Amino acid sequence: MYDMKALYQAKSVADAVALRLAHPEAQIIAGGSDVLVQMREGKRAGVELISIYGLDELRGVTLEDDGTLCIGSLTSFSHITRDPLIQQHIPVLGEAVDQVGGPQIRNIGTIGGNTCNGVTSADSASTLFAYDAVIELTGPEGVRRVPIQDFYIRAGKVDIREGEIQTAIRISRESYERTFGHYIKYAMRNAMDIATLGTSVNVRLSPDGKTVERARVAFGVAGPVPLRAETAERLAEGKPVSEETAEAFAQAVKEDINPRDSWRAARDFRMHIAVESARRAFIEAVNRAGGAL
Amino acid sequence: MEKHVIQYETVRFNLNGKDVERTVDVRASLTDMLRNDFRMTSVKKGCEVGECGACNVLIDGEAFNSCIYLAVWANGKHIRTLEGLLGPNGELSDIQQAFVDEAAIQCGFCTPGFILTAVEILESGKEYTDDELRKLLSGHLCRCTGYENILRAVKKTMYRRLGKPMPEQ
């Protein structure tokens, strides 16, 4: 038995919004792999829960007419990895979420929950930052869209307002087309572990594969919330595809990241693996894009 | 002290091929309901925080840790536990027999969970490499066997079902 005060099961998105307004103190639960565990730990014991897990309309990935990829917030990690649209347009996201926890966690965990709990180590978050994802929230006033960088306010706190639930994550065609990415999760174990550092890089090369048109790099656990390293991105833009560019790009990430000391790893160690991961992920992304270093 | 109102809800689902119905306390986990209301004692209570995999069941063909799954979410689902693998006279299925043959069991506590994940792997009809199998089995902890025998039991059954000889080590 879970120590909960009450459970409200939403039957539709509109119903979820009404429940949020009626029970402003209640905790939203999607897959529950964080919320239920925190209840067991006593952290959220005695709470009221609004379950949105039954809202099948929030599951699945669609491609809109303008090419925007729209990922329903309740789509599980394993379904994202297996989704043909994800595999075709943004395979790095499927690979990143395939490193969350273990198989059973990837079947219950949702991308909406992964972003809404606001933790910096979320395996989906760095890739979503690197692709300028837009968070879609539905509330009493209708739909609101927020760039993911603004959605994260501080550690554990995201911009979900009164009566709102997150309903989708959107990635524009402009952002993902002709890009190739790679995600590196650095952790102590290969499964059932939280990232010591997560690094997601993607590149768009010139048609001849010799010049970097655009480079993106975002990190988890390099600061209190996931973040982009824009100095490195600007530095690589327009540069020839080369070992030197990879090295300069990797070194430049130090300008924008601010990892902390924790029991998992020291700040200095995280700085070190951030540079090394950025270099390796950049090289792999370039290789996938057909560029030769 | 605040008076607590116990909240119940009726859940209808299919358990091991049979349609069932129960009225459960909404605070119950799926593990609680399967063990207490249906005597499915193959569903083990281990860590109860989704780490050890001992409570694993198949829901609509996918593996889930039932300890971090609300019982009321079972409504409308098809749920399978280890009990559902037995033949009409209690015969073992091929994957269970392989666990016996490969000595993939010592204390047995992790076994039901492992076997149900193995069922999901086997029913995909795909051929996996050892590395892929290790990853697919990584959501279970076993403190007795050292995993090698478990891997071998799953691999052997996979090749048998695919009708292919098992490659030499």
Boltz contact constraints between the chains, C-beta under 6 A:
constraints:
  - contact:
      token1: [A, 1]
      token2: [B, 27]
      max_distance: 6.0
  - contact:
      token1: [A, 1]
      token2: [B, 28]
      max_distance: 6.0
  - contact:
      token1: [A, 2]
      token2: [B, 27]
      max_distance: 6.0
  - contact:
      token1: [A, 4]
      token2: [B, 27]
      max_distance: 6.0
  - contact:
      token1: [A, 7]
      token2: [B, 26]
      max_distance: 6.0
  - contact:
      token1: [A, 32]
      token2: [B, 68]
      max_distance: 6.0
  - contact:
      token1: [A, 33]
      token2: [B, 50]
      max_distance: 6.0
  - contact:
      token1: [A, 33]
      token2: [B, 68]
      max_distance: 6.0
  - contact:
      token1: [A, 36]
      token2: [B, 68]
      max_distance: 6.0
  - contact:
      token1: [A, 37]
      token2: [B, 49]
      max_distance: 6.0
  - contact:
      token1: [A, 40]
      token2: [B, 49]
      max_distance: 6.0
  - contact:
      token1: [A, 53]
      token2: [B, 73]
      max_distance: 6.0
  - contact:
      token1: [A, 102]
      token2: [B, 138]
      max_distance: 6.0
  - contact:
      token1: [A, 102]
      token2: [B, 139]
      max_distance: 6.0
  - contact:
      token1: [A, 103]
      token2: [B, 63]
      max_distance: 6.0
  - contact:
      token1: [A, 103]
      token2: [B, 136]
      max_distance: 6.0
  - contact:
      token1: [A, 103]
      token2: [B, 139]
      max_distance: 6.0
  - contact:
      token1: [A, 104]
      token2: [B, 63]
      max_distance: 6.0
  - contact:
      token1: [A, 104]
      token2: [B, 64]
      max_distance: 6.0
  - contact:
      token1: [A, 104]
      token2: [B, 65]
      max_distance: 6.0
  - contact:
      token1: [A, 104]
      token2: [B, 139]
      max_distance: 6.0
  - contact:
      token1: [A, 107]
      token2: [B, 62]
      max_distance: 6.0
  - contact:
      token1: [A, 107]
      token2: [B, 64]
      max_distance: 6.0
  - contact:
      token1: [A, 108]
      token2: [B, 64]
      max_distance: 6.0
  - contact:
      token1: [A, 191]
      token2: [B, 138]
      max_distance: 6.0
